[in-house]
Amino acid sequence: MRTNSLGLRLFVSATAWAVVILLITGVVLSSLYRQAVERAFDRRLGVYLRTLVADVAAPDEAGDKFPTALGEPLFELPLSGWYWQVTRLDPGKSDVRASRSLWDGGLPHLQDRGIAAGADGSREGYVDGPEDQRLRLVERNIDLGDEGHYLVSVAGDAAEITDETRSFDQALAITFSILLVVLLLTTMFQVRFGLAPLKRITDGLAAIRSGSAERLNGEFPVEIAPLARETNALIDANREIVERARTHVGNLAHALKTPLSVIVNEAAARGNDPLALKVQEQTAIMRDQVARHLERARLAARTAVVGTVTDVTPVVTALARTMEKIHRDRSIAIEVRAADPVRFRGERADLEEMIGNLVDNACKWASSRVTIEVLRDRPEPTRGASMLRILVDDDGRGLSPSEREQAAMRGRRLDETKPGSGLGLSIVVELAGLYGGDLKLATAPLGGLRAELLLPAG
């Protein structure tokens, strides 16, 4: 998934929501589990508390209201983390009896901290015990009337709660991590599956652009079916407009051709009349301008057609054979180098005209050798598409930098002894420009002129 793509946006948003939901769920479950562990721990402490309360309320045969043991070994081990304590609260009769595990220490009172008693009269909370142990403490007030007022406390090591909760949190983290990975994989599959029709449209447009298809074919989901229909309608409308433009250009050419011919004939009939000569001169200019602009309109209409591609190698090979025959009296050898199949995104007639002009020009100036090399460049960031380069080199005298600038000018001939009208290179420049390409002139490795034609690849 590329940056700034719909797939990446959907994946990131789904991932963000999944992480947030899992984090919130994990925190809630961890909190609920800790509360459940605390309640279970408090019930365990409550059993010991009720046993102590019963001992205080029913003294032994000697009349001692302070118990000595609960039958739990942990209360006998010094600083084991499990303690009980019974404190008499009557003024002037204060006394404290505690488990052996408490040693010479004591337990704090929750009632002194302002913790309210529950429905059963007991209080629960966390306190710090001997040697800064974290304890969970449960206490309860016992009022026996004339027999005294007592505070009974039982405390257990809170590390058991912490360890139990930590184990649950670790298991929860592992489970949720696996679940997150599964959700991410599922999200990726859903994004790819859901956006697959858009990928089909993208591939279909690329096929139309390359010339391997004319329309978007196949069934599409109802959400993007209108897009496919409108795209096909736009392609049909484009073809119709181009065909109409071709028809208008042809009609205009015929409409102008006859009046110009009449004017030329009438002027020629007047012989050497200065006015007639001037009319002939201006009419020739008009014909040239009309032909030029009609040709540009025809080419512009033709390059606007979507999906036209041409194989370059057969065109270059055929032109090389033709030019060798045309210039056989000068024994010009033409070498073609085109290793990989390359296609031109345009019409064959335009490619033949561009390459034909370049090869013909090279043969006129070459001493004995001309090379044609066809290369395909990698896509450039500025152009956004692949380009092909056609290099036409000769071993003639070449051109200076100033002569290269003049060579592409329309009607400009650097050597009047060579046949031609001086329009060849200018036609190549105009045609290449209509296709978004370019023509560059440089010095060839053979010593003569190099013509480098840059065109869009199909």
Buried (B, 14 or more C-beta within 10 A) or exposed (E): BEEEEEBEEBBEEBBEEBBEEBEEEBEEBBEEBBEEBBEEBBEBBBEBBBBBBEBBEEBEEEEEBBBEEBEBEBBBEEBBBBBBBBBBBEEEEEEEBBBEBBEEBBBBBBBEEEBEBEEEEBBBEEBEBBEEBBBBBBBBBBEEEEBBBBBBBBBBBBBBBEEBBEEBBEEBEEEBEEEBEEBBEEBBEEBBEBBEBBEBBEEBBEBBBBBEBBBBEEEBEEEBEEBBEEBBEEBEEBBEEBEEBBEEBEEBBEEBBEEBEEBBEEBEEEEEEEEBBEBBEEBEEBBEEBEBEBBBBBBEBBBBBBBBBBBBBEBBBEBBEBBBEEBEEEEBEBEBEBEEEBBBBBBBEBBBBBBBBBBBBBBBBBBEBBBBBBBBEEEEEEEEEBBBBBBBBBBBEBBEEEBBEBBBEBEBBEEEEEEBEBBBBBBBBBBBBBBBBEBBBBBBEBBBBBBBBBBBBB
